[in-house]
Amino acid sequence: MRIHYFQHVPFEGLGFIETWINEKGFQLSHTKFFENELMPDLNEIDWLIVMGGPMGVYDEEQYPWLKAEKEFILQAIKADKIVLGICLGAQLIAESLGAKVYPNKFKEIGWFPVEVFEATHKFNFPQNRITVFHWHGDTFDMPEGATLAASSRACINQAFRFKKNVVGLQFHLETTSESLYAMIENCGDELISNAFIQSAAQIINNTDNYLEHNHNAMRLILKYLEEVKTVEV
């Protein structure tokens, strides 16, 4: 299995996803846009994983590679590649599929629960409610033909599945202790008092309570995608 990922900033890497990939022994390559790396030949990858970042999908003037990235994502979807998007990555998938991306009514930062819908996502979660790590201010409309997979109080469209092979997650199941500290260090100015924004101390103090559950959920989603046969899409 040849997995390629797009990384937008140094402090938002694969996290736990890389642990899973290494366990499986899959081939891993990357495009780090902040280092001006080139995108791959689409024919040479099986999966595309699109990570998060503090920029918006609409910031093409400041980040001109966004336009080409969105075009590549769309071509990967059309080619029936497995495509997984995390936070900004989910928003990029949504826009690539023609949906609108825009500021949500609330920023959502910290550990907050989402309701998951087994009937639509088919990830085999053992429960229909899980507390996950959020760090986002934007949201997206559901792409045409996609099914809603999760919602929270602050943000209705938290996750979606398109066809069988495309998954977008607004939240961060891949977070590790290291990546969480890095996000706080680099984006801590966003931690203002708000009903859906926790303090750095609250985030850090709750990490041990939820991290393992998040990684177990991430593992289930990755297992689902691993088992998807593109001929059935």
N, C-alpha and C positions, 0 to 999 in steps of 0.2 A: 504494500500500500504506500503510495507516494503522497505525502501530505505537505502542502505549502501554506504558509501563513503570512498575512500582511500585518505589519506592526507600525504604528503611527508615531509613538513616542517611546523613549527608552524605558520608562517606568511602567508600561502596560504590555507585558509579554504574555506568553502562554500560561504561565503559572502551573496549576495542577494538570492542565491538558498535556504539557510536555512530559510530566511524570507518566501519564497514561500511554503516550506515544512511545516512550522509551521502554515501558513494560511490554508493549506489543512488538517492539523491534521494527516499527515502521520507519520508512525513509522520511526525513524531515528537511525541508528547505524553507527559506524565508525571503521576503522583501521588506527591508526596513526603510521606509520612505524618508525618515529623518537622516538617513545616511546616503540618500540618493541612489538606492539600489534599484535595479531593473526588475520588472515583473517577468514571470517565467513564460515559457511556451506552454500554452494551455494543454496541448496534447501530452505533455510530460508530467502532469499531475493528476491525481485521482480525487483529492480533497482540496478545498480552499477554506481556510479559517481566517476570518477578518476580525481583528482585535479592536479594542476601544481606544479612546483618546479624548482630550479636552476640547478639540475643535468640533465644529459642526459640519454636517454634510454640505452646507451652503457656503462654506468658507473657501471656495475655489480660488478667489483672487489671492488670498494669503497662502494657500496650499494648492498650487496648480495641479499637482499630481492627483487630486481628488477626482477630477473629471475622467482621467484615464482609468483610475481605479474602479469607478462605478461602471464604466464600459466593460472592463474585464470581468467584474462580478456578474454582470448580465450575461456575458458570453459563457461564463462557467455554468450558470444556471441553465441556459439554453442547451449546453452540451451535456446536461444531466450529470454534472459533477456533484459530489457531496459538498454543500456549502453551509458553513456555520458562522454566524455573526454574533459578536459579543458587544453589547452596548452601542457604541458608535458603529460597530460592524453590523448590528441588526438594523440600524437606521440606514446605513449605506445599502444594504440589501433591499429594504423597503423602498427607498427612492429609486433604486435601479429597476424595481418592478413597477414603478409608476405611482407609488403612494407618496403622500405629502409628509414631510418631516418638519416639525416646528416646536417652539418652546412649550413645554408642558405648563399647566397652571401652577404646579409645585415642583421645585427641585426636590429630589429624593436621594438622600445621602445617609448611609448607615445600614443597620440591620433591621429590615422590616419584612413582614410576612407577605407572601403572594398566595393566591388561590390558584391551583393548577387543575386543568380540565383533562382528565385521562381520556375522555371520549374523543377528544380532538388531537391530543399530542402523541398518545400511544407510547410514552416513554417508560411505562410500567413503574411509575413512582408508587411507593407503598402508602403514601398519604396524600390528601388533596390540599394540604396547606403546609408550606415550608417557609422558614425565615431565611432570607437570602441577603447578600450584600449588594447594595445599590450605590451608584454614583452617577447620576444623570440629571440633566435639566431639560432635555428635549424629549419629544415623543414622536410617534408616527401613526398615521392612519394604517389600517390593515390593507395590505396589497390585495388586489382583486384575485380571488381564487385561494387566498390563504385562510387558515383556520386559527382562531385565537387559542393559545395554549395556557396563558396565565394572566392574572390581573392583580393589582393591589389597590388599596384605598386611594393612593395619591396618583396612580397612573393606570388607566384601564388596559392599555395595550402593552403588556409586559413581555409577551413571548408569542411567537407564531410558528406554524409549520406550513410550508408551501410545497405542494406535491408531497412526495415522500422524502425527498433528499435535501431539502433546504430548511434550516432552522435558524430563527433569530431570537436572541435572548437579550432583553434590555438590562438584565442584572448580571452579576459577576460570580458565577459558581466556581470559576477557576481561581479565585483569589487565594493567595497564600499569606501567611503572616508577613513575609518579606514584601510582597507586592502591595499589601494593605498599608504598611508603613511608608512605602515609596509614594503611594497616591496621596497620603496625608501630607508628606513632606513637600510634594510638588503642587498640590492643589488645595492645601489647607485653608487658603483664604476664602474658600467657598463655604466653610463651616460656620455659618452665621446662625443666629437663633431662629428656629423655624419648627413648625409642627412635624415636618418630615425631614429634618436635618439634625443628626446627632452630633454631639461634640466629639473631638478626637478621643477624649477619655472614654466616652461611652462606646465608641466603635472598638477601641483597643480592648476594653474590659470584657466585651461580649464575644470577642473573636474565638476563644477556646470553646464557647458554648455551641457555636454554629458551624465552624469550619469543616469538621468531619462530615456533617450532614450535607453541606454544600458540595463537598467533593464526591460523596456517594451519589448525589443527584446528577452531578456532571458526568460521572462514570456511566450512569444509566442512559443519558442522552448520547454519549459517545458510542456506547454499545448499540443503541438503536441505529445510529448512522452507519456504524460498521457493518451492520447486518442488512442494510438497504441494498438491494440489487438494482442497478440502474436500468436493467432491461424491464423492470416492473414499474418504473416511474411513468 
